[in-house]
Amino acid sequence: MDIKVKYATIIVEDMEASIKFYSEVMGFEIDSQYNPQPETMITLMKGKGDAMVELIKNTAYETGLYSVGMDVEDLELTLKELKSKGANVTMEPIPTLVGSLAFLEDPNGVRIALIQHG
């Protein structure tokens, strides 16, 4: 099982203020931006290393840390192994713009997004 942290997803109220903070204060750069739905804007901010901060503006979600995203090579196999170890899978795999996605929760209720790109 090969899992690597890819990003932290933060739901934001003000995208421009958030971009300004992560670029001017934290020294990150905009990696990419998306508008997958009319009421949703996503900005990926990259600092040093491979992991990024994913900023999402969407009023359907509460502001704050939403999830920690992790890349996996084989989502079905990874979920099977994690379930065998007692993982609480809260959403089975669904297709996304970048591949497929599933969610599980840690013992503290923190959402972990598992993503298979492709």
TORMIVEX-194195 format. One line per field, with one value per residue (C-alpha): residue number from 1; residue in one letter; x, y, z. Coordinates in nm, 3 decimals. Example, Ala and Ser with C-alpha at 12.3 -4.5 7.8 and 13.67 -1.06 7.14 Angstrom:
<vexfis>
nr	[1  2]
rest	[A  S]
px	[1.230  1.367]
py	[-0.450  -0.106]
pz	[0.780  0.714]
</vexfis>
This chain:
<vexfis>
nr	[1  2  3  4  5  6  7  8  9  10  11  12  13  14  15  16  17  18  19  20  21  22  23  24  25  26  27  28  29  30  31  32  33  34  35  36  37  38  39  40  41  42  43  44  45  46  47  48  49  50  51  52  53  54  55  56  57  58  59  60  61  62  63  64  65  66  67  68  69  70  71  72  73  74  75  76  77  78  79  80  81  82  83  84  85  86  87  88  89  90  91  92  93  94  95  96  97  98  99  100  101  102  103  104  105  106  107  108  109  110  111  112  113  114  115  116  117  118]
rest	[M  D  I  K  V  K  Y  A  T  I  I  V  E  D  M  E  A  S  I  K  F  Y  S  E  V  M  G  F  E  I  D  S  Q  Y  N  P  Q  P  E  T  M  I  T  L  M  K  G  K  G  D  A  M  V  E  L  I  K  N  T  A  Y  E  T  G  L  Y  S  V  G  M  D  V  E  D  L  E  L  T  L  K  E  L  K  S  K  G  A  N  V  T  M  E  P  I  P  T  L  V  G  S  L  A  F  L  E  D  P  N  G  V  R  I  A  L  I  Q  H  G]
px	[0.000  0.157  -0.016  0.131  -0.006  -0.102  -0.294  -0.494  -0.836  -0.962  -1.311  -1.276  -1.518  -1.307  -1.098  -0.904  -0.806  -0.706  -0.494  -0.330  -0.250  -0.103  0.098  0.213  0.240  0.320  0.518  0.309  0.228  -0.093  -0.055  -0.396  -0.755  -1.085  -1.455  -1.617  -1.962  -2.111  -2.093  -1.756  -1.405  -1.094  -0.737  -0.438  -0.149  0.201  0.484  0.805  0.774  0.499  0.199  -0.033  -0.308  -0.641  -0.866  -1.235  -1.500  -1.843  -2.112  -2.257  -1.969  -1.858  -1.545  -1.227  -1.020  -1.227  -0.994  -0.642  -0.595  -0.374  -0.269  -0.293  -0.187  -0.487  -0.792  -0.993  -0.699  -0.606  -0.965  -0.984  -0.665  -0.771  -1.116  -0.949  -0.762  -1.083  -1.086  -1.416  -1.487  -1.748  -1.776  -1.707  -1.517  -1.676  -1.538  -1.391  -1.230  -0.887  -0.964  -1.153  -1.207  -1.315  -1.331  -1.255  -1.233  -0.961  -1.056  -1.089  -1.340  -1.084  -1.184  -0.915  -0.964  -0.801  -0.745  -0.637  -0.533  -0.577]
py	[0.000  0.327  0.637  0.988  1.317  1.536  1.833  1.986  2.110  2.428  2.571  2.951  3.243  3.486  3.329  3.647  3.709  3.344  3.351  3.672  3.515  3.195  3.380  3.698  3.569  3.199  3.231  2.984  3.016  2.939  2.596  2.584  2.708  2.541  2.625  2.278  2.417  2.768  2.817  2.648  2.785  2.579  2.712  2.485  2.664  2.512  2.573  2.373  1.996  1.795  1.867  2.159  2.359  2.329  2.630  2.578  2.850  2.689  2.811  2.458  2.368  2.505  2.723  2.561  2.247  2.007  1.713  1.586  1.448  1.149  0.992  0.617  0.398  0.161  0.298  -0.028  -0.230  0.038  0.057  -0.321  -0.325  -0.028  -0.180  -0.506  -0.300  -0.139  0.191  0.382  0.441  0.717  0.738  0.464  0.555  0.800  0.937  1.291  1.530  1.382  1.013  0.857  0.956  0.793  0.924  0.772  0.919  0.893  0.833  1.211  1.256  1.411  1.341  1.171  1.186  0.901  0.987  0.770  0.992  0.872]
pz	[0.000  -0.114  0.028  0.012  0.141  -0.155  -0.012  0.271  0.160  0.321  0.264  0.239  0.259  0.056  -0.221  -0.306  0.058  0.094  -0.222  -0.101  0.238  0.094  -0.171  0.007  0.365  0.317  -0.007  -0.207  -0.578  -0.763  -0.923  -1.092  -1.066  -1.154  -1.162  -1.172  -1.087  -1.105  -0.726  -0.674  -0.721  -0.649  -0.626  -0.567  -0.395  -0.407  -0.163  -0.127  -0.166  -0.328  -0.103  -0.179  -0.012  -0.193  -0.136  -0.214  -0.211  -0.191  0.050  0.082  0.317  0.653  0.645  0.776  0.726  0.516  0.456  0.404  0.052  -0.013  -0.344  -0.393  -0.684  -0.670  -0.486  -0.478  -0.345  -0.091  0.039  0.068  0.275  0.492  0.556  0.664  0.924  1.054  0.862  0.868  0.498  0.476  0.096  -0.155  -0.475  -0.718  -1.046  -1.040  -1.287  -1.206  -1.149  -0.859  -0.496  -0.169  0.188  0.525  0.874  1.134  1.502  1.551  1.270  1.032  0.671  0.461  0.086  -0.106  -0.472  -0.761  -1.050  -1.401]
</vexfis>
